[in-house]
Amino acid sequence: SFDLYLGLQIHVINMNILKAQFDSLKATVYHPLAPHQAIGKGNIDHLTIGAYTTTQFVYPFQINYDPHLDTQGILQDIIDKCGFTGYPRQPITVMLELTPTIKFFNVAVSITVNHSIQLECPL
């Protein structure tokens, strides 16, 4: 098994009059072949997105791979989509579960958003 630690460069353009203050912003990533087995996660605390501004930050993210848990061929799918086995390179589809937490008058409010995203091969 291995863990890969990344710092994802994020740029947010906020065209709104209000700033957004997050107590935390958590993300979990799943591969479509194993939609209930997390392959990565990240978290950042105390994030402020200013009003009428572009905010840049580094989002700490960790990818976890354990071959004993990979019964669906996740690693093989990624290798194929990266073009290492003769297949043409193509984006890797993952499921993102994003949970922002915002405090209103010292009461934490969280919602969870699920979205499919496509990433270019990181290798």
N, CA, C and O atoms as CSV, one atom per row, in Angstrom:
chain,resi,resn,atom,element,x,y,z
A,1,SER,N,N,0.844,-1.181,0.000
A,1,SER,CA,C,0.000,0.000,0.000
A,1,SER,C,C,0.888,1.241,0.000
A,1,SER,O,O,2.068,1.181,0.343
A,2,PHE,N,N,0.292,2.369,-0.393
A,2,PHE,CA,C,1.041,3.619,-0.372
A,2,PHE,C,C,0.092,4.785,-0.131
A,2,PHE,O,O,-1.109,4.704,-0.386
A,3,ASP,N,N,0.670,5.869,0.367
A,3,ASP,CA,C,-0.030,7.138,0.537
A,3,ASP,C,C,0.718,8.183,-0.267
A,3,ASP,O,O,1.949,8.219,-0.257
A,4,LEU,N,N,-0.014,9.022,-0.955
A,4,LEU,CA,C,0.566,10.091,-1.749
A,4,LEU,C,C,-0.029,11.404,-1.244
A,4,LEU,O,O,-1.245,11.598,-1.273
A,5,TYR,N,N,0.841,12.300,-0.781
A,5,TYR,CA,C,0.396,13.574,-0.224
A,5,TYR,C,C,0.570,14.666,-1.274
A,5,TYR,O,O,1.651,14.824,-1.842
A,6,LEU,N,N,-0.497,15.414,-1.526
A,6,LEU,CA,C,-0.487,16.448,-2.549
A,6,LEU,C,C,-0.953,17.771,-1.958
A,6,LEU,O,O,-1.690,17.807,-0.972
A,7,GLY,N,N,-0.515,18.837,-2.571
A,7,GLY,CA,C,-1.041,20.160,-2.268
A,7,GLY,C,C,-1.691,20.685,-3.532
A,7,GLY,O,O,-0.995,21.104,-4.457
A,8,LEU,N,N,-3.015,20.670,-3.586
A,8,LEU,CA,C,-3.741,21.095,-4.776
A,8,LEU,C,C,-3.888,22.614,-4.781
A,8,LEU,O,O,-4.390,23.200,-3.822
A,9,GLN,N,N,-3.448,23.242,-5.863
A,9,GLN,CA,C,-3.576,24.690,-6.007
A,9,GLN,C,C,-5.012,25.014,-6.408
A,9,GLN,O,O,-5.476,24.581,-7.463
A,10,ILE,N,N,-5.711,25.769,-5.575
A,10,ILE,CA,C,-7.106,26.115,-5.821
A,10,ILE,C,C,-7.208,27.627,-6.009
A,10,ILE,O,O,-6.617,28.401,-5.256
A,11,HIS,N,N,-7.971,28.034,-7.030
A,11,HIS,CA,C,-8.244,29.448,-7.294
A,11,HIS,C,C,-9.760,29.621,-7.312
A,11,HIS,O,O,-10.453,28.971,-8.095
A,12,VAL,N,N,-10.273,30.495,-6.453
A,12,VAL,CA,C,-11.710,30.746,-6.377
A,12,VAL,C,C,-11.953,32.211,-6.711
A,12,VAL,O,O,-11.376,33.104,-6.091
A,13,ILE,N,N,-12.810,32.448,-7.691
A,13,ILE,CA,C,-13.204,33.810,-8.045
A,13,ILE,C,C,-14.591,34.052,-7.459
A,13,ILE,O,O,-15.568,33.433,-7.879
A,14,ASN,N,N,-14.668,34.948,-6.496
A,14,ASN,CA,C,-15.940,35.268,-5.853
A,14,ASN,C,C,-16.414,36.621,-6.372
A,14,ASN,O,O,-15.828,37.656,-6.053
A,15,MET,N,N,-17.463,36.607,-7.161
A,15,MET,CA,C,-18.022,37.833,-7.733
A,15,MET,C,C,-19.170,38.379,-6.876
A,15,MET,O,O,-19.886,39.290,-7.294
A,16,ASN,N,N,-19.337,37.821,-5.689
A,16,ASN,CA,C,-20.446,38.205,-4.815
A,16,ASN,C,C,-20.042,39.298,-3.836
A,16,ASN,O,O,-18.860,39.510,-3.567
A,17,ILE,N,N,-21.048,39.982,-3.313
A,17,ILE,CA,C,-20.828,41.044,-2.337
A,17,ILE,C,C,-20.448,40.489,-0.963
A,17,ILE,O,O,-19.862,41.200,-0.146
A,18,LEU,N,N,-20.780,39.222,-0.709
A,18,LEU,CA,C,-20.504,38.604,0.584
A,18,LEU,C,C,-19.274,37.713,0.527
A,18,LEU,O,O,-19.030,37.036,-0.472
A,19,LYS,N,N,-18.511,37.718,1.598
A,19,LYS,CA,C,-17.407,36.778,1.711
A,19,LYS,C,C,-17.943,35.465,2.266
A,19,LYS,O,O,-19.012,35.429,2.874
A,20,ALA,N,N,-17.199,34.397,2.054
A,20,ALA,CA,C,-17.571,33.085,2.590
A,20,ALA,C,C,-16.510,32.677,3.598
A,20,ALA,O,O,-15.319,32.669,3.290
A,21,GLN,N,N,-16.947,32.341,4.797
A,21,GLN,CA,C,-16.026,31.894,5.834
A,21,GLN,C,C,-16.368,30.453,6.193
A,21,GLN,O,O,-17.449,30.164,6.707
A,22,PHE,N,N,-15.430,29.559,5.912
A,22,PHE,CA,C,-15.624,28.141,6.186
A,22,PHE,C,C,-14.883,27.766,7.461
A,22,PHE,O,O,-13.699,28.068,7.613
A,23,ASP,N,N,-15.578,27.112,8.366
A,23,ASP,CA,C,-14.929,26.555,9.547
A,23,ASP,C,C,-14.046,25.391,9.111
A,23,ASP,O,O,-12.943,25.204,9.625
A,24,SER,N,N,-14.550,24.612,8.153
A,24,SER,CA,C,-13.751,23.540,7.551
A,24,SER,C,C,-14.306,23.227,6.172
A,24,SER,O,O,-15.461,23.524,5.864
A,25,LEU,N,N,-13.466,22.625,5.357
A,25,LEU,CA,C,-13.849,22.181,4.019
A,25,LEU,C,C,-13.222,20.807,3.825
A,25,LEU,O,O,-12.015,20.686,3.612
A,26,LYS,N,N,-14.059,19.770,3.902
A,26,LYS,CA,C,-13.583,18.390,3.815
A,26,LYS,C,C,-13.966,17.797,2.467
A,26,LYS,O,O,-15.045,18.066,1.940
A,27,ALA,N,N,-13.068,16.988,1.916
A,27,ALA,CA,C,-13.336,16.309,0.652
A,27,ALA,C,C,-12.936,14.846,0.766
A,27,ALA,O,O,-11.928,14.507,1.385
A,28,THR,N,N,-13.743,13.990,0.160
A,28,THR,CA,C,-13.435,12.572,0.060
A,28,THR,C,C,-13.648,12.178,-1.394
A,28,THR,O,O,-14.625,12.592,-2.017
A,29,VAL,N,N,-12.726,11.371,-1.938
A,29,VAL,CA,C,-12.797,10.960,-3.340
A,29,VAL,C,C,-12.982,9.455,-3.422
A,29,VAL,O,O,-12.349,8.688,-2.697
A,30,TYR,N,N,-13.873,9.052,-4.330
A,30,TYR,CA,C,-14.161,7.644,-4.581
A,30,TYR,C,C,-13.985,7.362,-6.069
A,30,TYR,O,O,-14.254,8.230,-6.900
A,31,HIS,N,N,-13.538,6.163,-6.408
A,31,HIS,CA,C,-13.448,5.738,-7.803
A,31,HIS,C,C,-14.770,5.069,-8.165
A,31,HIS,O,O,-15.333,4.355,-7.336
A,32,PRO,N,N,-15.288,5.282,-9.393
A,32,PRO,CA,C,-16.578,4.689,-9.767
A,32,PRO,C,C,-16.622,3.159,-9.682
A,32,PRO,O,O,-17.697,2.587,-9.505
A,33,LEU,N,N,-15.477,2.494,-9.806
A,33,LEU,CA,C,-15.467,1.033,-9.707
A,33,LEU,C,C,-15.689,0.545,-8.275
A,33,LEU,O,O,-16.114,-0.591,-8.066
A,34,ALA,N,N,-15.404,1.393,-7.297
A,34,ALA,CA,C,-15.606,1.046,-5.880
A,34,ALA,C,C,-16.196,2.270,-5.175
A,34,ALA,O,O,-15.501,2.934,-4.407
A,35,PRO,N,N,-17.469,2.572,-5.431
A,35,PRO,CA,C,-18.050,3.833,-4.966
A,35,PRO,C,C,-18.214,3.974,-3.455
A,35,PRO,O,O,-18.591,5.045,-2.981
A,36,HIS,N,N,-17.943,2.930,-2.697
A,36,HIS,CA,C,-18.069,3.028,-1.239
A,36,HIS,C,C,-16.716,2.938,-0.531
A,36,HIS,O,O,-16.654,2.908,0.698
A,37,GLN,N,N,-15.644,2.896,-1.306
A,37,GLN,CA,C,-14.288,2.787,-0.753
A,37,GLN,C,C,-13.517,4.065,-1.090
A,37,GLN,O,O,-13.188,4.306,-2.251
A,38,ALA,N,N,-13.234,4.874,-0.084
A,38,ALA,CA,C,-12.520,6.133,-0.310
A,38,ALA,C,C,-11.098,5.857,-0.786
A,38,ALA,O,O,-10.407,4.993,-0.248
A,39,ILE,N,N,-10.668,6.611,-1.811
A,39,ILE,CA,C,-9.283,6.492,-2.291
A,39,ILE,C,C,-8.476,7.747,-1.978
A,39,ILE,O,O,-7.268,7.788,-2.210
A,40,GLY,N,N,-9.146,8.769,-1.451
A,40,GLY,CA,C,-8.433,9.988,-1.104
A,40,GLY,C,C,-9.272,10.878,-0.213
A,40,GLY,O,O,-10.497,10.764,-0.158
A,41,LYS,N,N,-8.572,11.779,0.492
A,41,LYS,CA,C,-9.285,12.693,1.381
A,41,LYS,C,C,-8.454,13.944,1.603
A,41,LYS,O,O,-7.238,13.954,1.411
A,42,GLY,N,N,-9.141,14.990,2.009
A,42,GLY,CA,C,-8.469,16.240,2.314
A,42,GLY,C,C,-9.300,17.064,3.271
A,42,GLY,O,O,-10.498,16.829,3.430
A,43,ASN,N,N,-8.667,18.025,3.904
A,43,ASN,CA,C,-9.356,18.898,4.847
A,43,ASN,C,C,-8.555,20.183,5.013
A,43,ASN,O,O,-7.326,20.168,5.079
A,44,ILE,N,N,-9.278,21.284,5.078
A,44,ILE,CA,C,-8.655,22.563,5.404
A,44,ILE,C,C,-9.588,23.271,6.384
A,44,ILE,O,O,-10.808,23.242,6.219
A,45,ASP,N,N,-9.016,23.900,7.395
A,45,ASP,CA,C,-9.795,24.598,8.416
A,45,ASP,C,C,-9.623,26.106,8.278
A,45,ASP,O,O,-8.596,26.589,7.802
A,46,HIS,N,N,-10.648,26.838,8.705
A,46,HIS,CA,C,-10.613,28.303,8.801
A,46,HIS,C,C,-10.218,28.948,7.472
A,46,HIS,O,O,-9.191,29.619,7.376
A,47,LEU,N,N,-11.037,28.740,6.464
A,47,LEU,CA,C,-10.799,29.273,5.123
A,47,LEU,C,C,-11.767,30.420,4.855
A,47,LEU,O,O,-12.973,30.284,5.062
A,48,THR,N,N,-11.235,31.550,4.392
A,48,THR,CA,C,-12.066,32.694,4.044
A,48,THR,C,C,-11.905,33.002,2.565
A,48,THR,O,O,-10.791,33.153,2.063
A,49,ILE,N,N,-13.042,33.093,1.872
A,49,ILE,CA,C,-13.076,33.501,0.468
A,49,ILE,C,C,-13.608,34.930,0.472
A,49,ILE,O,O,-14.770,35.164,0.803
A,50,GLY,N,N,-12.761,35.877,0.107
A,50,GLY,CA,C,-13.137,37.282,0.172
A,50,GLY,C,C,-14.184,37.676,-0.858
A,50,GLY,O,O,-14.350,37.008,-1.879
A,51,ALA,N,N,-14.891,38.776,-0.578
A,51,ALA,CA,C,-15.886,39.317,-1.501
A,51,ALA,C,C,-15.188,40.021,-2.656
A,51,ALA,O,O,-14.158,40.668,-2.464
A,52,TYR,N,N,-15.743,39.894,-3.845
A,52,TYR,CA,C,-15.218,40.560,-5.039
A,52,TYR,C,C,-13.718,40.351,-5.219
A,52,TYR,O,O,-12.991,41.298,-5.520
A,53,THR,N,N,-13.259,39.134,-5.038
A,53,THR,CA,C,-11.821,38.892,-5.124
A,53,THR,C,C,-11.531,37.479,-5.601
A,53,THR,O,O,-12.414,36.621,-5.635
A,54,THR,N,N,-10.293,37.259,-5.964
A,54,THR,CA,C,-9.806,35.920,-6.279
A,54,THR,C,C,-8.987,35.442,-5.093
A,54,THR,O,O,-8.042,36.108,-4.671
A,55,THR,N,N,-9.348,34.303,-4.568
A,55,THR,CA,C,-8.647,33.722,-3.430
A,55,THR,C,C,-7.897,32.491,-3.901
A,55,THR,O,O,-8.469,31.618,-4.554
A,56,GLN,N,N,-6.620,32.423,-3.572
A,56,GLN,CA,C,-5.796,31.271,-3.921
A,56,GLN,C,C,-5.331,30.603,-2.636
A,56,GLN,O,O,-4.939,31.268,-1.677
A,57,PHE,N,N,-5.382,29.273,-2.636
A,57,PHE,CA,C,-4.903,28.534,-1.472
A,57,PHE,C,C,-4.472,27.144,-1.898
A,57,PHE,O,O,-4.828,26.668,-2.976
A,58,VAL,N,N,-3.703,26.503,-1.037
A,58,VAL,CA,C,-3.252,25.132,-1.269
A,58,VAL,C,C,-4.123,24.213,-0.420
A,58,VAL,O,O,-4.203,24.358,0.800
A,59,TYR,N,N,-4.770,23.267,-1.088
A,59,TYR,CA,C,-5.644,22.322,-0.390
A,59,TYR,C,C,-4.866,21.035,-0.148
A,59,TYR,O,O,-4.512,20.349,-1.107
A,60,PRO,N,N,-4.590,20.688,1.117
A,60,PRO,CA,C,-3.843,19.456,1.400
A,60,PRO,C,C,-4.713,18.237,1.111
A,60,PRO,O,O,-5.850,18.143,1.573
A,61,PHE,N,N,-4.158,17.305,0.338
A,61,PHE,CA,C,-4.924,16.139,-0.093
A,61,PHE,C,C,-4.049,14.902,-0.027
A,61,PHE,O,O,-2.861,14.957,-0.345
A,62,GLN,N,N,-4.629,13.792,0.383
A,62,GLN,CA,C,-3.902,12.531,0.533
A,62,GLN,C,C,-4.625,11.445,-0.258
A,62,GLN,O,O,-5.828,11.245,-0.095
A,63,ILE,N,N,-3.879,10.743,-1.119
A,63,ILE,CA,C,-4.404,9.590,-1.851
A,63,ILE,C,C,-3.912,8.341,-1.144
A,63,ILE,O,O,-2.722,8.207,-0.857
A,64,ASN,N,N,-4.833,7.426,-0.866
A,64,ASN,CA,C,-4.503,6.173,-0.184
A,64,ASN,C,C,-4.780,5.012,-1.125
A,64,ASN,O,O,-5.850,4.939,-1.728
A,65,TYR,N,N,-3.813,4.100,-1.253
A,65,TYR,CA,C,-4.046,2.905,-2.070
A,65,TYR,C,C,-3.581,1.676,-1.301
A,65,TYR,O,O,-2.454,1.623,-0.808
A,66,ASP,N,N,-4.459,0.701,-1.209
A,66,ASP,CA,C,-4.147,-0.574,-0.571
A,66,ASP,C,C,-4.574,-1.677,-1.531
A,66,ASP,O,O,-5.768,-1.849,-1.776
A,67,PRO,N,N,-3.612,-2.433,-2.083
A,67,PRO,CA,C,-3.974,-3.464,-3.065
A,67,PRO,C,C,-4.887,-4.544,-2.495
A,67,PRO,O,O,-5.611,-5.195,-3.248
A,68,HIS,N,N,-4.865,-4.743,-1.188
A,68,HIS,CA,C,-5.741,-5.749,-0.578
A,68,HIS,C,C,-7.209,-5.323,-0.614
A,68,HIS,O,O,-8.106,-6.164,-0.561
A,69,LEU,N,N,-7.447,-4.020,-0.705
A,69,LEU,CA,C,-8.817,-3.516,-0.775
A,69,LEU,C,C,-9.284,-3.286,-2.207
A,69,LEU,O,O,-10.467,-3.041,-2.447
A,70,ASP,N,N,-8.356,-3.364,-3.159
A,70,ASP,CA,C,-8.672,-3.071,-4.564
A,70,ASP,C,C,-9.143,-4.333,-5.286
A,70,ASP,O,O,-8.402,-4.924,-6.072
A,71,THR,N,N,-10.366,-4.732,-5.012
A,71,THR,CA,C,-10.913,-5.925,-5.664
A,71,THR,C,C,-11.569,-5.595,-6.999
A,71,THR,O,O,-11.942,-6.501,-7.744
A,72,GLN,N,N,-11.714,-4.315,-7.309
A,72,GLN,CA,C,-12.410,-3.902,-8.526
A,72,GLN,C,C,-11.466,-3.424,-9.632
A,72,GLN,O,O,-11.940,-3.035,-10.700
A,73,GLY,N,N,-10.154,-3.440,-9.416
A,73,GLY,CA,C,-9.215,-3.039,-10.458
A,73,GLY,C,C,-9.055,-1.543,-10.630
A,73,GLY,O,O,-8.893,-1.057,-11.749
A,74,ILE,N,N,-9.100,-0.807,-9.523
A,74,ILE,CA,C,-8.974,0.649,-9.583
A,74,ILE,C,C,-7.622,1.058,-10.151
A,74,ILE,O,O,-7.556,1.889,-11.058
A,75,LEU,N,N,-6.543,0.481,-9.626
A,75,LEU,CA,C,-5.209,0.850,-10.099
A,75,LEU,C,C,-5.052,0.522,-11.580
A,75,LEU,O,O,-4.473,1.315,-12.322
A,76,GLN,N,N,-5.553,-0.623,-12.025
A,76,GLN,CA,C,-5.461,-0.996,-13.445
A,76,GLN,C,C,-6.227,0.000,-14.308
A,76,GLN,O,O,-5.763,0.360,-15.391
A,77,ASP,N,N,-7.381,0.446,-13.850
A,77,ASP,CA,C,-8.161,1.430,-14.594
A,77,ASP,C,C,-7.389,2.738,-14.738
A,77,ASP,O,O,-7.383,3.345,-15.809
A,78,ILE,N,N,-6.741,3.170,-13.664
A,78,ILE,CA,C,-5.956,4.411,-13.718
A,78,ILE,C,C,-4.758,4.248,-14.646
A,78,ILE,O,O,-4.454,5.147,-15.430
A,79,ILE,N,N,-4.078,3.113,-14.564
A,79,ILE,CA,C,-2.930,2.848,-15.448
A,79,ILE,C,C,-3.372,2.849,-16.905
A,79,ILE,O,O,-2.696,3.422,-17.759
A,80,ASP,N,N,-4.506,2.208,-17.195
A,80,ASP,CA,C,-5.035,2.194,-18.566
A,80,ASP,C,C,-5.357,3.602,-19.046
A,80,ASP,O,O,-5.014,3.964,-20.171
A,81,LYS,N,N,-6.016,4.406,-18.202
A,81,LYS,CA,C,-6.421,5.751,-18.607
A,81,LYS,C,C,-5.243,6.710,-18.705
A,81,LYS,O,O,-5.340,7.749,-19.360
A,82,CYS,N,N,-4.133,6.370,-18.061
A,82,CYS,CA,C,-2.918,7.184,-18.196
A,82,CYS,C,C,-2.138,6.818,-19.459
A,82,CYS,O,O,-1.161,7.484,-19.801
A,83,GLY,N,N,-2.566,5.762,-20.151
A,83,GLY,CA,C,-1.934,5.394,-21.413
A,83,GLY,C,C,-0.731,4.492,-21.287
A,83,GLY,O,O,-0.003,4.314,-22.263
A,84,PHE,N,N,-0.489,3.908,-20.111
A,84,PHE,CA,C,0.695,3.076,-19.909
A,84,PHE,C,C,0.563,1.672,-20.489
A,84,PHE,O,O,1.562,0.964,-20.618
A,85,THR,N,N,-0.653,1.259,-20.841
A,85,THR,CA,C,-0.856,-0.105,-21.344
A,85,THR,C,C,-1.263,-0.117,-22.810
A,85,THR,O,O,-1.782,-1.119,-23.302
A,86,GLY,N,N,-1.032,0.985,-23.509
A,86,GLY,CA,C,-1.350,1.046,-24.924
A,86,GLY,C,C,-2.685,1.698,-25.238
A,86,GLY,O,O,-2.949,2.039,-26.391
A,87,TYR,N,N,-3.520,1.875,-24.241
A,87,TYR,CA,C,-4.780,2.578,-24.464
A,87,TYR,C,C,-4.494,4.072,-24.595
A,87,TYR,O,O,-3.516,4.558,-24.027
A,88,PRO,N,N,-5.325,4.808,-25.330
A,88,PRO,CA,C,-5.109,6.261,-25.409
A,88,PRO,C,C,-5.364,6.912,-24.049
A,88,PRO,O,O,-6.222,6.473,-23.283
A,89,ARG,N,N,-4.594,7.978,-23.768
A,89,ARG,CA,C,-4.794,8.719,-22.517
A,89,ARG,C,C,-6.187,9.327,-22.509
A,89,ARG,O,O,-6.666,9.836,-23.522
A,90,GLN,N,N,-6.818,9.268,-21.368
A,90,GLN,CA,C,-8.138,9.869,-21.217
A,90,GLN,C,C,-8.323,10.310,-19.768
A,90,GLN,O,O,-7.635,9.811,-18.878
A,91,PRO,N,N,-9.233,11.230,-19.528
A,91,PRO,CA,C,-9.448,11.703,-18.157
A,91,PRO,C,C,-9.907,10.572,-17.239
A,91,PRO,O,O,-10.561,9.621,-17.668
A,92,ILE,N,N,-9.547,10.704,-15.977
A,92,ILE,CA,C,-9.948,9.749,-14.949
A,92,ILE,C,C,-11.159,10.339,-14.233
A,92,ILE,O,O,-11.097,11.444,-13.694
A,93,THR,N,N,-12.243,9.602,-14.234
A,93,THR,CA,C,-13.460,10.050,-13.566
A,93,THR,C,C,-13.451,9.578,-12.118
A,93,THR,O,O,-13.207,8.403,-11.842
A,94,VAL,N,N,-13.718,10.493,-11.203
A,94,VAL,CA,C,-13.838,10.152,-9.784
A,94,VAL,C,C,-15.082,10.834,-9.230
A,94,VAL,O,O,-15.589,11.799,-9.800
A,95,MET,N,N,-15.553,10.319,-8.123
A,95,MET,CA,C,-16.690,10.911,-7.426
A,95,MET,C,C,-16.153,11.726,-6.248
A,95,MET,O,O,-15.390,11.212,-5.430
A,96,LEU,N,N,-16.546,12.980,-6.165
A,96,LEU,CA,C,-16.097,13.881,-5.111
A,96,LEU,C,C,-17.245,14.123,-4.137
A,96,LEU,O,O,-18.348,14.497,-4.536
A,97,GLU,N,N,-16.969,13.905,-2.862
A,97,GLU,CA,C,-17.915,14.224,-1.792
A,97,GLU,C,C,-17.319,15.401,-1.026
A,97,GLU,O,O,-16.289,15.260,-0.368
A,98,LEU,N,N,-17.958,16.546,-1.112
A,98,LEU,CA,C,-17.443,17.775,-0.515
A,98,LEU,C,C,-18.371,18.209,0.617
A,98,LEU,O,O,-19.584,18.311,0.437
A,99,THR,N,N,-17.774,18.465,1.798
A,99,THR,CA,C,-18.558,18.876,2.964
A,99,THR,C,C,-18.007,20.181,3.531
A,99,THR,O,O,-17.065,20.166,4.325
A,100,PRO,N,N,-18.591,21.310,3.127
A,100,PRO,CA,C,-18.205,22.574,3.750
A,100,PRO,C,C,-18.975,22.774,5.055
A,100,PRO,O,O,-20.149,22.418,5.158
A,101,THR,N,N,-18.301,23.345,6.041
A,101,THR,CA,C,-18.943,23.683,7.312
A,101,THR,C,C,-18.792,25.182,7.533
A,101,THR,O,O,-17.686,25.724,7.522
A,102,ILE,N,N,-19.924,25.834,7.732
A,102,ILE,CA,C,-19.958,27.275,7.957
A,102,ILE,C,C,-20.586,27.511,9.326
A,102,ILE,O,O,-21.538,26.831,9.706
A,103,LYS,N,N,-20.047,28.480,10.063
A,103,LYS,CA,C,-20.627,28.819,11.371
A,103,LYS,C,C,-21.485,30.073,11.242
A,103,LYS,O,O,-21.052,31.094,10.707
A,104,PHE,N,N,-22.715,29.967,11.748
A,104,PHE,CA,C,-23.612,31.110,11.859
A,104,PHE,C,C,-23.896,31.319,13.335
A,104,PHE,O,O,-24.539,30.480,13.965
A,105,PHE,N,N,-23.430,32.415,13.890
A,105,PHE,CA,C,-23.655,32.723,15.303
A,105,PHE,C,C,-23.237,31.557,16.197
A,105,PHE,O,O,-23.983,31.148,17.086
A,106,ASN,N,N,-22.042,31.029,15.954
A,106,ASN,CA,C,-21.447,29.914,16.706
A,106,ASN,C,C,-22.177,28.579,16.551
A,106,ASN,O,O,-21.962,27.665,17.347
A,107,VAL,N,N,-23.024,28.458,15.553
A,107,VAL,CA,C,-23.683,27.188,15.250
A,107,VAL,C,C,-23.119,26.680,13.926
A,107,VAL,O,O,-23.233,27.350,12.899
A,108,ALA,N,N,-22.511,25.493,13.953
A,108,ALA,CA,C,-21.914,24.918,12.746
A,108,ALA,C,C,-23.000,24.299,11.867
A,108,ALA,O,O,-23.846,23.539,12.340
A,109,VAL,N,N,-22.958,24.639,10.584
A,109,VAL,CA,C,-23.906,24.102,9.611
A,109,VAL,C,C,-23.102,23.457,8.492
A,109,VAL,O,O,-22.225,24.085,7.899
A,110,SER,N,N,-23.415,22.186,8.208
A,110,SER,CA,C,-22.709,21.453,7.155
A,110,SER,C,C,-23.704,20.901,6.151
A,110,SER,O,O,-24.822,20.520,6.500
A,111,ILE,N,N,-23.279,20.866,4.907
A,111,ILE,CA,C,-24.016,20.164,3.868
A,111,ILE,C,C,-23.007,19.288,3.138
A,111,ILE,O,O,-21.807,19.562,3.169
A,112,THR,N,N,-23.480,18.255,2.494
A,112,THR,CA,C,-22.594,17.406,1.709
A,112,THR,C,C,-23.054,17.443,0.262
A,112,THR,O,O,-24.230,17.238,-0.041
A,113,VAL,N,N,-22.102,17.708,-0.628
A,113,VAL,CA,C,-22.369,17.786,-2.057
A,113,VAL,C,C,-21.584,16.672,-2.734
A,113,VAL,O,O,-20.386,16.518,-2.496
A,114,ASN,N,N,-22.257,15.896,-3.580
A,114,ASN,CA,C,-21.600,14.834,-4.343
A,114,ASN,C,C,-21.574,15.233,-5.809
A,114,ASN,O,O,-22.570,15.701,-6.361
A,115,HIS,N,N,-20.402,15.039,-6.437
A,115,HIS,CA,C,-20.260,15.457,-7.827
A,115,HIS,C,C,-19.226,14.579,-8.517
A,115,HIS,O,O,-18.211,14.217,-7.922
A,116,SER,N,N,-19.481,14.246,-9.748
A,116,SER,CA,C,-18.521,13.512,-10.565
A,116,SER,C,C,-17.584,14.520,-11.228
A,116,SER,O,O,-18.042,15.500,-11.816
A,117,ILE,N,N,-16.270,14.283,-11.134
A,117,ILE,CA,C,-15.300,15.171,-11.780
A,117,ILE,C,C,-14.330,14.344,-12.611
A,117,ILE,O,O,-14.168,13.144,-12.386
A,118,GLN,N,N,-13.691,14.994,-13.566
A,118,GLN,CA,C,-12.688,14.333,-14.392
A,118,GLN,C,C,-11.343,15.006,-14.170
A,118,GLN,O,O,-11.233,16.232,-14.188
A,119,LEU,N,N,-10.323,14.181,-13.961
A,119,LEU,CA,C,-8.966,14.655,-13.711
A,119,LEU,C,C,-8.038,14.127,-14.788
A,119,LEU,O,O,-8.217,13.017,-15.290
A,120,GLU,N,N,-7.055,14.921,-15.134
A,120,GLU,CA,C,-6.013,14.432,-16.029
A,120,GLU,C,C,-5.109,13.483,-15.257
A,120,GLU,O,O,-5.000,13.583,-14.035
A,121,CYS,N,N,-4.468,12.573,-15.955
A,121,CYS,CA,C,-3.569,11.613,-15.319
A,121,CYS,C,C,-2.444,12.352,-14.596
A,121,CYS,O,O,-1.760,13.174,-15.207
A,122,PRO,N,N,-2.239,12.074,-13.304
A,122,PRO,CA,C,-1.193,12.771,-12.560
A,122,PRO,C,C,0.197,12.181,-12.786
A,122,PRO,O,O,1.182,12.723,-12.286
A,123,LEU,N,N,0.291,11.087,-13.525
A,123,LEU,CA,C,1.580,10.408,-13.710
A,123,LEU,C,C,2.198,10.731,-15.043
A,123,LEU,O,O,3.283,10.241,-15.355
